[in-house]
Amino acid sequence: MFAVGQELYTDSDFKRALLVQVPVKVKCSNGEIPDSYGPIEEITLTTVKVAGMYFAKAVCRFFVR
């Protein structure tokens, strides 16, 4: 369903990843790579919750781990 390293782009990608609890890695646009990875816990219109932290979709990228 997902390949390691695949970037999640669409709402459908995020919903499927949440459903199957695939682990994801978060990379933010400011160059910082937070030490956070794990399954998606929650999705809103503008944010994704991973490892207990909320990340803005507009400034972060999400990759299958």
Buried (B, 14 or more C-beta within 10 A) or exposed (E): EBEEEBEBEEEEBBEBBBEEEBBBBBBBEEEEEBEBBBBBBEBEEEBBBBBEEEBEBEEBBBBBB
